[in-house]
């Protein structure tokens, strides 16, 4: 029996100001995690869906970044305004949000 049906990792890696790759923390990663955790909790899904912070996911140029397992769907450039859509479409309806997927094939393979 699986512990969680979905596991969402949101990058919160911190780098010094001016680092050439930037960091998801300064782009709002921590705030995104808190908001998504609250959505999961309010929907009563906290025993089925886990939202965690992650260190560097090595997709800095796409930040802030999140990845949803078991589907291995990588989202990049996520904003607070995108979280309702990700939650409703991907987490609830099981339909990934194509417009937010990282287009690089090493992150998301098209079926």
C-alpha positions, 0 to 999 in steps of 0.5 A: 500500500502506497503511503501517498498517491502524489508527492510534490517537491518544490525547489527552495534552494538558496544561492547567493545574490547574483549567482548566474543560475539564480535560485528558486527560493528567491523566486518564491519557492517557499511561498509556493510550497506553503500555499500548496500545502494549505490547499491540500490540507483544506481539501482533506487530502493531506493523507494522500498528497504530500507537499515537500520542499526540495533542495536544488532540482537542477532546473534553475533556469526554469525556476521556480520549479516543482515536480509531481510524482509518480507522474514525474511531471516537471513544472517551471516558472510557477507563479502563485496564480498558477497553483489553483490550476495545478491543484484542480487540474493535476492533483484533483482531476489527474490532468497535468497542466501542459502550459506549465510543463518544462518543455525540455525533453530531459524533464518531461517526455511526451507520450 
